[in-house]
Amino acid sequence: MTAAQAQSKRIVRLGAGAGYSGDRIEPAVELAERGALDYLVFECLAERTIALAQQARRHNPQRGYDPLLEARMRAVLPHAVLNGVRIVSNMGAANPHAAARATAEIARSLGLSGLKIAAVLGDDVLDIVKQGAYRFEETGQAVSTLGERIVSANAYLGAEPIVAALSAGADIVLTGRVSDPSLFVAPLAYEFGWAFDDWRRLGQATVVGHLLECAGQVTGGYFADPGIKDVPALARLGFPIGEVTEDGTVVLTKIPSAGGCVTAATCKEQLLYEIHDPKRYLQPDVVADFTGVRIEEQSPDHVRVTGGTGTPRPSTLKASVAFADGFIGEGQISYGGPGAVDRGRLALDIVRERLALAGVDVGELRFDLIGVDALYGPSLSMSHPAPYEVRARVAGRAPTLEQATRIGNEVETLYTNGPAGGGGATKSAREVIAVQSVLVPRELVQPSFEIVEV
């Protein structure tokens, strides 16, 4: 391809603003300000985080969206509006409409106007799941046996409702549970006018989305291994940019001054991340096929990715069902100096006996010496020299908060009732919201969107 041909090709620039709910905000601001983007995409949801969002909404109907939404919007909106960058995000979590209203208020407080903020709805399928004879894919258990313990059910939507919102002029699109790659597929399908049965392009766009969805992972975060895979300036890690042409070809890069790196190796690791079958990566938009993907380094921090394709999308949508599953109690305490391991083991033995003597109703108990056998177990760990400091940890599941609290309390009492030299004790107890999956017929799920104007 000649330079003139390359220049004539239309390119859509996508920036990854977050790879999870608690991600850094500064790299997203950097992209909004200096990334010359068309879209800034924040991917902030997982099964765990949407379950937490449902918990938050249960306590306050006006919440349930991403806890960093307000901070992120306040930081990036001035730059995004100034530079004509549209924002797409699943920060709506369990309450996209409330997220849109909160974003509108932030825009007004910043003196911004003329914005359309879309809330994508329809992923809440709680009533559908409760009324059907569904069984969990992981265990085969009938969902109906959980009764009132069910908190929520959210289906993974695809790109289509986001495309509809963009077509309606939305500057910001906030969704609930949408498949991670679909957040990136949507701007491309909208900008290039792709049909939603163009399986090849949708499959390649899913490759693009999968590479970008974890943000800093493809610029060297979660990749670095000192002396083996060195990554420069990790403390200033920049987030990636995808330069995408109409056939779905993407060049992954970053802002030159940002830390990190984009290489064939960082891209290959991310391509395989969380993938079960690379030939049949099931998504709501397409069944993507990654087996023909080709990754080529064009120049420093410029990696070209081609070859993704796909086949017709599944007839069902995955839905995450969250349900109350008891409480977890935990306690930790540290021991240091000569004999630290022996004192730590004695501490665990004491707590084990104390819980039995007190008749605490607890199961799935774990007794760990962190730094000794918490990861690899005693058979491997005991063959190595004893460390000079250890942290004893006890955790378990209980049916009530009161019972779970007893676990941490027994660890804390080791201060004065256990081995010498214990310190830095911590304790906690929390409700467990577990998540399993069901498959819901696609035709039962009816996505929509609503616009909030500023």
Secondary structure, DSSP 8 states (H G I E B T S, - for coil): --HHHHHHS--EEEEEEESSTT--SHHHHHHHHHS--SEEEE----HHHHHHHHHHHHH-TT--S-TTHHHHHHHHHHHHHHHT-EEEE-TTTT-HHHHHHHHHHHHHHTT--S-EEEEEE--B-HHHHHHS--B-TTT--BGGGGGGGEEEEEE-B-SHHHHHHHHTT-SEEE-SSB-TTHHHHHHHHHHHT--TT-HHHHHHHHHHHHHHTTGGGGGTTTT-BTTTB--TTGGGB---EEEE-TT--EEEE--TTSBS---HHHHHHHHHTT-S-TT-EE-SS-EEE-TT-EEEEEETTEEEEE--EEE---SEEEEEEEEEEEEEEEEEEEEESTTHHHHHHHHHHHHHHHHHHTT---EEEEEEEETTTTTT-HHHHTTS---SEEEEEEEEEESSHHHHHHHHHHHHTHHHHSSTT-EEEEEEEEEEEEEEEEEEEGGG---EEEEEE-
